[in-house]
Every structure is written in structure tokens, then in C-alpha cells.
Amino acid sequence: MKRRSTTGSVSNRPGRKDGLPPAERAELRRQGAKAAVRGEEGHVNPMDEQSNRPSSTGECPDVWQSRKDAWQEGHDAQSRNDERAEALPPKRNSKDER
């Protein structure tokens, strides 16, 4: 997947402290969370695929790392939520108590 390159520093733009627009960061987190729901392991981050690496895309390594981190954050957050949900006792239905 080729990415549009930008000129100049994007880190000084509002909402882009790491070079990513907020919408792109949110989308990558969402994709990471969906991968966790599907049961994929965190080490299968698609940003690690050769076609998504800076040597293939031509993007800045710092921006690539931000994308990789955003996906991983989403995956990790969903995995933690799943673990918490599994640890909770099952809800009892009031009909079960009759």
C-alpha cells in the first residue's frame, strides 16, 4: 500500500504530534482492535510486512513507527478488554433464579 508523501515536518501541525492525522491514528487503532477480536496475535502487525516498511513505501521511518505503534495500541487495548471480560463471572439472568 503506497502512501502519499508529504514535504516538510508534519510534527508541528495541530493534532499531529507524531506525524499522523488523528483520523489515521484512530483507523489504525481500530484495525488493530479488530485483529485482536479475530484472534490474531499482536506480533502479526501488518506494518511489519515488507510491503509496508519504509524501504518499500519511501515514507519517513518515524511516521512508519507511529503507524505501527497505533495498530499495536489498538490490538493491545482490545486484548486487555477481552482478558478482563473473560475474568468476570457470567451474568445471571433473573429467570435463572426461579
PyMOL commands that place a pseudoatom at each C-alpha (Angstrom):
pseudoatom trace, name=CA, resn=MET, resi=1, chain=A, elem=C, hetatm=0, pos=[0.000, 0.000, 0.000]
pseudoatom trace, name=CA, resn=LYS, resi=2, chain=A, elem=C, hetatm=0, pos=[1.669, 3.218, -1.180]
pseudoatom trace, name=CA, resn=ARG, resi=3, chain=A, elem=C, hetatm=0, pos=[1.255, 6.293, 0.950]
pseudoatom trace, name=CA, resn=ARG, resi=4, chain=A, elem=C, hetatm=0, pos=[1.159, 9.883, -0.074]
pseudoatom trace, name=CA, resn=SER, resi=5, chain=A, elem=C, hetatm=0, pos=[4.390, 11.579, 0.864]
pseudoatom trace, name=CA, resn=THR, resi=6, chain=A, elem=C, hetatm=0, pos=[4.399, 14.984, 2.468]
pseudoatom trace, name=CA, resn=THR, resi=7, chain=A, elem=C, hetatm=0, pos=[7.050, 17.628, 2.373]
pseudoatom trace, name=CA, resn=GLY, resi=8, chain=A, elem=C, hetatm=0, pos=[8.357, 19.349, 5.426]
pseudoatom trace, name=CA, resn=SER, resi=9, chain=A, elem=C, hetatm=0, pos=[7.786, 18.457, 9.028]
pseudoatom trace, name=CA, resn=VAL, resi=10, chain=A, elem=C, hetatm=0, pos=[4.288, 17.363, 9.876]
pseudoatom trace, name=CA, resn=SER, resi=11, chain=A, elem=C, hetatm=0, pos=[5.034, 17.167, 13.575]
pseudoatom trace, name=CA, resn=ASN, resi=12, chain=A, elem=C, hetatm=0, pos=[4.307, 20.886, 14.056]
pseudoatom trace, name=CA, resn=ARG, resi=13, chain=A, elem=C, hetatm=0, pos=[0.788, 20.649, 12.655]
pseudoatom trace, name=CA, resn=PRO, resi=14, chain=A, elem=C, hetatm=0, pos=[-2.096, 20.661, 15.146]
pseudoatom trace, name=CA, resn=GLY, resi=15, chain=A, elem=C, hetatm=0, pos=[-3.216, 17.172, 16.123]
pseudoatom trace, name=CA, resn=ARG, resi=16, chain=A, elem=C, hetatm=0, pos=[-0.149, 15.541, 14.610]
pseudoatom trace, name=CA, resn=LYS, resi=17, chain=A, elem=C, hetatm=0, pos=[2.326, 15.300, 17.446]
pseudoatom trace, name=CA, resn=ASP, resi=18, chain=A, elem=C, hetatm=0, pos=[3.683, 12.072, 15.978]
pseudoatom trace, name=CA, resn=GLY, resi=19, chain=A, elem=C, hetatm=0, pos=[3.168, 12.853, 12.301]
pseudoatom trace, name=CA, resn=LEU, resi=20, chain=A, elem=C, hetatm=0, pos=[-0.186, 11.078, 11.980]
pseudoatom trace, name=CA, resn=PRO, resi=21, chain=A, elem=C, hetatm=0, pos=[-3.525, 12.776, 11.451]
pseudoatom trace, name=CA, resn=PRO, resi=22, chain=A, elem=C, hetatm=0, pos=[-5.931, 11.877, 14.280]
pseudoatom trace, name=CA, resn=ALA, resi=23, chain=A, elem=C, hetatm=0, pos=[-8.274, 10.091, 11.865]
pseudoatom trace, name=CA, resn=GLU, resi=24, chain=A, elem=C, hetatm=0, pos=[-5.485, 7.868, 10.553]
pseudoatom trace, name=CA, resn=ARG, resi=25, chain=A, elem=C, hetatm=0, pos=[-4.309, 7.045, 14.075]
pseudoatom trace, name=CA, resn=ALA, resi=26, chain=A, elem=C, hetatm=0, pos=[-7.895, 6.141, 15.060]
pseudoatom trace, name=CA, resn=GLU, resi=27, chain=A, elem=C, hetatm=0, pos=[-8.308, 3.951, 11.968]
pseudoatom trace, name=CA, resn=LEU, resi=28, chain=A, elem=C, hetatm=0, pos=[-5.072, 2.069, 12.658]
pseudoatom trace, name=CA, resn=ARG, resi=29, chain=A, elem=C, hetatm=0, pos=[-6.110, 1.515, 16.271]
pseudoatom trace, name=CA, resn=ARG, resi=30, chain=A, elem=C, hetatm=0, pos=[-9.484, 0.231, 15.063]
pseudoatom trace, name=CA, resn=GLN, resi=31, chain=A, elem=C, hetatm=0, pos=[-7.799, -2.183, 12.665]
pseudoatom trace, name=CA, resn=GLY, resi=32, chain=A, elem=C, hetatm=0, pos=[-5.541, -3.451, 15.446]
pseudoatom trace, name=CA, resn=ALA, resi=33, chain=A, elem=C, hetatm=0, pos=[-8.531, -3.977, 17.733]
pseudoatom trace, name=CA, resn=LYS, resi=34, chain=A, elem=C, hetatm=0, pos=[-10.409, -5.869, 15.013]
pseudoatom trace, name=CA, resn=ALA, resi=35, chain=A, elem=C, hetatm=0, pos=[-7.394, -8.130, 14.517]
pseudoatom trace, name=CA, resn=ALA, resi=36, chain=A, elem=C, hetatm=0, pos=[-7.416, -8.913, 18.241]
pseudoatom trace, name=CA, resn=VAL, resi=37, chain=A, elem=C, hetatm=0, pos=[-11.132, -9.767, 18.102]
pseudoatom trace, name=CA, resn=ARG, resi=38, chain=A, elem=C, hetatm=0, pos=[-10.401, -12.142, 15.214]
pseudoatom trace, name=CA, resn=GLY, resi=39, chain=A, elem=C, hetatm=0, pos=[-7.845, -13.836, 17.460]
pseudoatom trace, name=CA, resn=GLU, resi=40, chain=A, elem=C, hetatm=0, pos=[-4.734, -12.672, 15.627]
pseudoatom trace, name=CA, resn=GLU, resi=41, chain=A, elem=C, hetatm=0, pos=[-1.597, -12.346, 17.729]
pseudoatom trace, name=CA, resn=GLY, resi=42, chain=A, elem=C, hetatm=0, pos=[-0.002, -8.952, 18.288]
pseudoatom trace, name=CA, resn=HIS, resi=43, chain=A, elem=C, hetatm=0, pos=[3.169, -9.967, 16.501]
pseudoatom trace, name=CA, resn=VAL, resi=44, chain=A, elem=C, hetatm=0, pos=[1.297, -10.125, 13.176]
pseudoatom trace, name=CA, resn=ASN, resi=45, chain=A, elem=C, hetatm=0, pos=[1.227, -6.326, 12.897]
pseudoatom trace, name=CA, resn=PRO, resi=46, chain=A, elem=C, hetatm=0, pos=[0.744, -5.608, 9.174]
pseudoatom trace, name=CA, resn=MET, resi=47, chain=A, elem=C, hetatm=0, pos=[3.175, -2.707, 9.382]
pseudoatom trace, name=CA, resn=ASP, resi=48, chain=A, elem=C, hetatm=0, pos=[5.934, -5.316, 9.757]
pseudoatom trace, name=CA, resn=GLU, resi=49, chain=A, elem=C, hetatm=0, pos=[5.200, -6.719, 6.296]
pseudoatom trace, name=CA, resn=GLN, resi=50, chain=A, elem=C, hetatm=0, pos=[7.905, -5.825, 3.800]
pseudoatom trace, name=CA, resn=SER, resi=51, chain=A, elem=C, hetatm=0, pos=[5.426, -4.014, 1.540]
pseudoatom trace, name=CA, resn=ASN, resi=52, chain=A, elem=C, hetatm=0, pos=[4.560, -1.630, 4.407]
pseudoatom trace, name=CA, resn=ARG, resi=53, chain=A, elem=C, hetatm=0, pos=[8.112, -0.865, 5.546]
pseudoatom trace, name=CA, resn=PRO, resi=54, chain=A, elem=C, hetatm=0, pos=[9.785, 2.477, 4.810]
pseudoatom trace, name=CA, resn=SER, resi=55, chain=A, elem=C, hetatm=0, pos=[12.208, 0.787, 2.423]
pseudoatom trace, name=CA, resn=SER, resi=56, chain=A, elem=C, hetatm=0, pos=[9.206, -0.119, 0.232]
pseudoatom trace, name=CA, resn=THR, resi=57, chain=A, elem=C, hetatm=0, pos=[6.917, 2.855, 0.807]
pseudoatom trace, name=CA, resn=GLY, resi=58, chain=A, elem=C, hetatm=0, pos=[9.528, 5.599, 0.886]
pseudoatom trace, name=CA, resn=GLU, resi=59, chain=A, elem=C, hetatm=0, pos=[7.966, 7.143, 3.955]
pseudoatom trace, name=CA, resn=CYS, resi=60, chain=A, elem=C, hetatm=0, pos=[9.843, 8.517, 6.936]
pseudoatom trace, name=CA, resn=PRO, resi=61, chain=A, elem=C, hetatm=0, pos=[10.786, 5.786, 9.445]
pseudoatom trace, name=CA, resn=ASP, resi=62, chain=A, elem=C, hetatm=0, pos=[9.339, 7.877, 12.287]
pseudoatom trace, name=CA, resn=VAL, resi=63, chain=A, elem=C, hetatm=0, pos=[5.920, 8.062, 10.618]
pseudoatom trace, name=CA, resn=TRP, resi=64, chain=A, elem=C, hetatm=0, pos=[6.056, 4.319, 9.882]
pseudoatom trace, name=CA, resn=GLN, resi=65, chain=A, elem=C, hetatm=0, pos=[6.840, 3.658, 13.550]
pseudoatom trace, name=CA, resn=SER, resi=66, chain=A, elem=C, hetatm=0, pos=[3.880, 5.836, 14.579]
pseudoatom trace, name=CA, resn=ARG, resi=67, chain=A, elem=C, hetatm=0, pos=[1.592, 3.800, 12.317]
pseudoatom trace, name=CA, resn=LYS, resi=68, chain=A, elem=C, hetatm=0, pos=[2.969, 0.544, 13.658]
pseudoatom trace, name=CA, resn=ASP, resi=69, chain=A, elem=C, hetatm=0, pos=[2.548, 1.754, 17.249]
pseudoatom trace, name=CA, resn=ALA, resi=70, chain=A, elem=C, hetatm=0, pos=[-1.045, 2.904, 16.622]
pseudoatom trace, name=CA, resn=TRP, resi=71, chain=A, elem=C, hetatm=0, pos=[-2.036, -0.541, 15.286]
pseudoatom trace, name=CA, resn=GLN, resi=72, chain=A, elem=C, hetatm=0, pos=[-0.327, -2.224, 18.228]
pseudoatom trace, name=CA, resn=GLU, resi=73, chain=A, elem=C, hetatm=0, pos=[-2.048, 0.106, 20.733]
pseudoatom trace, name=CA, resn=GLY, resi=74, chain=A, elem=C, hetatm=0, pos=[-5.434, -0.885, 19.334]
pseudoatom trace, name=CA, resn=HIS, resi=75, chain=A, elem=C, hetatm=0, pos=[-4.575, -4.580, 19.421]
pseudoatom trace, name=CA, resn=ASP, resi=76, chain=A, elem=C, hetatm=0, pos=[-3.230, -4.399, 22.975]
pseudoatom trace, name=CA, resn=ALA, resi=77, chain=A, elem=C, hetatm=0, pos=[-6.205, -2.403, 24.276]
pseudoatom trace, name=CA, resn=GLN, resi=78, chain=A, elem=C, hetatm=0, pos=[-8.699, -4.873, 22.795]
pseudoatom trace, name=CA, resn=SER, resi=79, chain=A, elem=C, hetatm=0, pos=[-6.718, -7.836, 24.127]
pseudoatom trace, name=CA, resn=ARG, resi=80, chain=A, elem=C, hetatm=0, pos=[-6.763, -6.346, 27.640]
pseudoatom trace, name=CA, resn=ASN, resi=81, chain=A, elem=C, hetatm=0, pos=[-10.526, -5.778, 27.405]
pseudoatom trace, name=CA, resn=ASP, resi=82, chain=A, elem=C, hetatm=0, pos=[-11.061, -9.358, 26.246]
pseudoatom trace, name=CA, resn=GLU, resi=83, chain=A, elem=C, hetatm=0, pos=[-8.978, -10.702, 29.132]
pseudoatom trace, name=CA, resn=ARG, resi=84, chain=A, elem=C, hetatm=0, pos=[-10.964, -8.628, 31.647]
pseudoatom trace, name=CA, resn=ALA, resi=85, chain=A, elem=C, hetatm=0, pos=[-14.261, -9.811, 30.170]
pseudoatom trace, name=CA, resn=GLU, resi=86, chain=A, elem=C, hetatm=0, pos=[-13.174, -13.448, 30.383]
pseudoatom trace, name=CA, resn=ALA, resi=87, chain=A, elem=C, hetatm=0, pos=[-12.247, -12.987, 34.044]
pseudoatom trace, name=CA, resn=LEU, resi=88, chain=A, elem=C, hetatm=0, pos=[-15.717, -11.715, 35.002]
pseudoatom trace, name=CA, resn=PRO, resi=89, chain=A, elem=C, hetatm=0, pos=[-18.233, -14.226, 36.319]
pseudoatom trace, name=CA, resn=PRO, resi=90, chain=A, elem=C, hetatm=0, pos=[-21.100, -14.895, 33.905]
pseudoatom trace, name=CA, resn=LYS, resi=91, chain=A, elem=C, hetatm=0, pos=[-24.150, -12.685, 34.326]
pseudoatom trace, name=CA, resn=ARG, resi=92, chain=A, elem=C, hetatm=0, pos=[-27.084, -14.400, 35.914]
pseudoatom trace, name=CA, resn=ASN, resi=93, chain=A, elem=C, hetatm=0, pos=[-30.431, -13.889, 34.355]
pseudoatom trace, name=CA, resn=SER, resi=94, chain=A, elem=C, hetatm=0, pos=[-33.316, -13.276, 36.765]
pseudoatom trace, name=CA, resn=LYS, resi=95, chain=A, elem=C, hetatm=0, pos=[-35.165, -16.149, 35.058]
pseudoatom trace, name=CA, resn=ASP, resi=96, chain=A, elem=C, hetatm=0, pos=[-32.319, -18.466, 36.106]
pseudoatom trace, name=CA, resn=GLU, resi=97, chain=A, elem=C, hetatm=0, pos=[-33.052, -17.804, 39.776]
pseudoatom trace, name=CA, resn=ARG, resi=98, chain=A, elem=C, hetatm=0, pos=[-36.594, -19.193, 39.629]
for i in range(1, 98): cmd.bond("trace and resi %d" % i, "trace and resi %d" % (i + 1))
show_as sticks, trace
zoom trace
